[in-house]
Amino acid sequence: MEKNIVHQNVELKSFNSWRVGGKAEQFLICDNIAKLALHIKSKKIKPPITYIGLGSNLLIRDGGVKGTIIVMHGGLNKINRDGKLLYAEAGVSCSKLSRFAAKEGFDESAFFAGIPGTIGGALAMNAGCYGSETWEYVKKVLMIDLNGDQIIRNKSNFKIDYREVNNKDESFLGAWFQFPNGNKEDAKNKIKELLSHRKKTQPLNWPTAGSTFRNPKDNFAAKIIEDCGLKGFQIGGAQVSKKHANFIVNLGNASALDIEKVIDHIQQVVLKKKNITLQTEIKIIGEKFGS
Ligand SMILES: Cc1cc2nc3c(=O)[nH]c(=O)nc-3n(C[C@H](O)[C@H](O)[C@H](O)COP(=O)(O)OP(=O)(O)OC[C@H]3O[C@@H](n4cnc5c(N)ncnc54)[C@H](O)[C@@H]3O)c2cc1C
């Protein structure tokens, strides 16, 4: 896809990890921040603007997305050391940040290795695992607003919660991370260990968006879904993973609607059997198509 020009009617299946969804009315990838800001300032791109990273936490509906999808991955890819901090642009993958930090001898960044998204997505979602979360390590961020203006904000400007951050009408262009000093070899070994644990416990050979539902307080969505007997439940090509009940896998021919129907079914069964309202962790965007 040619960079720095606005494309029309772009198929989004290859821009999300579930491999489903319709088209973006407009679509843009910029290879640097200045060009992106210029596009937004020109007011020529159609609102609303939706920034996405690797689409690994995203259900894009079959009817497509109105306005403009701006993809950060493959565009804003700078990563460098900035004194005691690490700076990464929004399109850098979490695994790249993790490996870069390990080489620099920083500790505690290993958890990023297995999160298959970008820094922008991790900031927007406060992504985390194995007891660590993105914002624990953020010092400051570079934002862009609806007018294309850039603003540096400190962590204290945000209300940060479990898989939730209030970035309102601004989006993430990059972040400065502060990790404690550590040992390069230990950091590399930790990454290996965590990746191997994921392989054993998650259906990584199928298209998924990771955990579909947020964990309710003091509970685990996967356990609740499994206890309701829903492992293997299937509509069309979408199935509740037999390996990890909070993952919905695309067996090859799933539509976004199949996935959404499975999500609805899980919510209904869990409410009926356990009196628990499961909330989605994944973000749903776009227009419904079919019924
Ligand atoms: C196999 C698998 C395992 C996973 N494991 C984990 C895990 O352990 N922990 C975890 O937290 N998540 C996990 N996830 C979910 C997902 O990888 C994370 O939520 C990740 O942070 C999403 O990043 P992304 O770049 O793919 O974001 P996207 O899916 O592209 O976007 C997610 C949301 O962030 C917004 N967004 C993206 N970029 C920006 C930006 N630059 N500015 C403003 N908003 C933006 C989007 O609009 C959307 O609302 C997993 C997913 C998969 C497929």
The ligand as an SDF file (V2000), in Angstrom:
LIG
                    3D

 53 58  0  0  0  0  0  0  0  0999 V2000
   -2.7500  -13.7880   20.3680 C   0  0  0  0  0  0  0  0  0  0  0  0
   -3.0310  -12.4990   21.0970 C   0  0  0  0  0  0  0  0  0  0  0  0
   -2.5730  -12.3270   22.3850 C   0  0  0  0  0  0  0  0  0  0  0  0
   -2.8340  -11.1310   23.0730 C   0  0  0  0  0  0  0  0  0  0  0  0
   -2.3560  -10.9920   24.3370 N   0  0  0  0  0  0  0  0  0  0  0  0
   -2.5820   -9.8390   24.9900 C   0  0  0  0  0  0  0  0  0  0  0  0
   -2.0790   -9.6610   26.3260 C   0  0  0  0  0  0  0  0  0  0  0  0
   -1.4110  -10.5210   26.8840 O   0  0  0  0  0  0  0  0  0  0  0  0
   -2.3590   -8.4930   26.9560 N   0  0  0  0  0  0  0  0  0  0  0  0
   -3.0890   -7.5070   26.3660 C   0  0  0  0  0  0  0  0  0  0  0  0
   -3.3130   -6.4610   26.9850 O   0  0  0  0  0  0  0  0  0  0  0  0
   -3.5630   -7.6530   25.1120 N   0  0  0  0  0  0  0  0  0  0  0  0
   -3.3320   -8.7800   24.4180 C   0  0  0  0  0  0  0  0  0  0  0  0
   -3.8220   -8.9300   23.1510 N   0  0  0  0  0  0  0  0  0  0  0  0
   -4.6400   -7.8580   22.5600 C   0  0  0  0  0  0  0  0  0  0  0  0
   -3.8520   -6.8070   21.7610 C   0  0  0  0  0  0  0  0  0  0  0  0
   -2.6660   -7.3480   21.2280 O   0  0  0  0  0  0  0  0  0  0  0  0
   -3.5280   -5.5860   22.6250 C   0  0  0  0  0  0  0  0  0  0  0  0
   -4.6870   -4.9600   23.0960 O   0  0  0  0  0  0  0  0  0  0  0  0
   -2.6820   -4.5700   21.8350 C   0  0  0  0  0  0  0  0  0  0  0  0
   -2.2570   -3.5580   22.7040 O   0  0  0  0  0  0  0  0  0  0  0  0
   -3.4740   -3.9160   20.6960 C   0  0  0  0  0  0  0  0  0  0  0  0
   -2.5630   -3.2070   19.8850 O   0  0  0  0  0  0  0  0  0  0  0  0
   -2.8690   -2.9420   18.3540 P   0  0  0  0  0  0  0  0  0  0  0  0
   -1.7790   -2.1290   17.8040 O   0  0  0  0  0  0  0  0  0  0  0  0
   -3.1470   -4.2200   17.6470 O   0  0  0  0  0  0  0  0  0  0  0  0
   -4.1990   -2.0960   18.4990 O   0  0  0  0  0  0  0  0  0  0  0  0
   -5.4770   -2.1590   17.5700 P   0  0  0  0  0  0  0  0  0  0  0  0
   -6.1450   -3.4770   17.7380 O   0  0  0  0  0  0  0  0  0  0  0  0
   -5.1300   -1.7350   16.2000 O   0  0  0  0  0  0  0  0  0  0  0  0
   -6.3850   -1.0540   18.2780 O   0  0  0  0  0  0  0  0  0  0  0  0
   -6.9260   -1.2880   19.5690 C   0  0  0  0  0  0  0  0  0  0  0  0
   -7.5870    0.0190   20.0620 C   0  0  0  0  0  0  0  0  0  0  0  0
   -6.5820    1.0030   20.2330 O   0  0  0  0  0  0  0  0  0  0  0  0
   -6.8580    2.1370   19.4060 C   0  0  0  0  0  0  0  0  0  0  0  0
   -5.5660    2.6320   18.9060 N   0  0  0  0  0  0  0  0  0  0  0  0
   -4.6140    1.9340   18.2350 C   0  0  0  0  0  0  0  0  0  0  0  0
   -3.5600    2.7340   17.9670 N   0  0  0  0  0  0  0  0  0  0  0  0
   -3.8550    3.9540   18.4650 C   0  0  0  0  0  0  0  0  0  0  0  0
   -3.1540    5.2040   18.5060 C   0  0  0  0  0  0  0  0  0  0  0  0
   -1.9630    5.3520   17.9680 N   0  0  0  0  0  0  0  0  0  0  0  0
   -3.7650    6.2350   19.1360 N   0  0  0  0  0  0  0  0  0  0  0  0
   -4.9900    6.1140   19.6810 C   0  0  0  0  0  0  0  0  0  0  0  0
   -5.7010    4.9590   19.6810 N   0  0  0  0  0  0  0  0  0  0  0  0
   -5.1360    3.8960   19.0800 C   0  0  0  0  0  0  0  0  0  0  0  0
   -7.7440    1.6180   18.2840 C   0  0  0  0  0  0  0  0  0  0  0  0
   -8.5270    2.6450   17.7070 O   0  0  0  0  0  0  0  0  0  0  0  0
   -8.5830    0.5940   19.0470 C   0  0  0  0  0  0  0  0  0  0  0  0
   -9.6070    1.2190   19.7740 O   0  0  0  0  0  0  0  0  0  0  0  0
   -3.5750  -10.1180   22.4450 C   0  0  0  0  0  0  0  0  0  0  0  0
   -4.0250  -10.2830   21.1220 C   0  0  0  0  0  0  0  0  0  0  0  0
   -3.7480  -11.4620   20.4620 C   0  0  0  0  0  0  0  0  0  0  0  0
   -4.2140  -11.6160   19.0380 C   0  0  0  0  0  0  0  0  0  0  0  0
  1  2  1  0
  2  3  1  0
  2 52  2  0
  3  4  2  0
  4  5  1  0
  4 50  1  0
  5  6  2  0
  6  7  1  0
  6 13  1  0
  7  8  2  0
  7  9  1  0
  9 10  1  0
 10 11  2  0
 10 12  1  0
 12 13  2  0
 13 14  1  0
 14 15  1  0
 14 50  1  0
 15 16  1  0
 16 17  1  0
 16 18  1  0
 18 19  1  0
 18 20  1  0
 20 21  1  0
 20 22  1  0
 22 23  1  0
 23 24  1  0
 24 25  2  0
 24 26  1  0
 24 27  1  0
 27 28  1  0
 28 29  2  0
 28 30  1  0
 28 31  1  0
 31 32  1  0
 32 33  1  0
 33 34  1  0
 33 48  1  0
 34 35  1  0
 35 36  1  0
 35 46  1  0
 36 37  1  0
 36 45  1  0
 37 38  2  0
 38 39  1  0
 39 40  1  0
 39 45  2  0
 40 41  1  0
 40 42  2  0
 42 43  1  0
 43 44  2  0
 44 45  1  0
 46 47  1  0
 46 48  1  0
 48 49  1  0
 50 51  2  0
 51 52  1  0
 52 53  1  0
M  END
$$$$
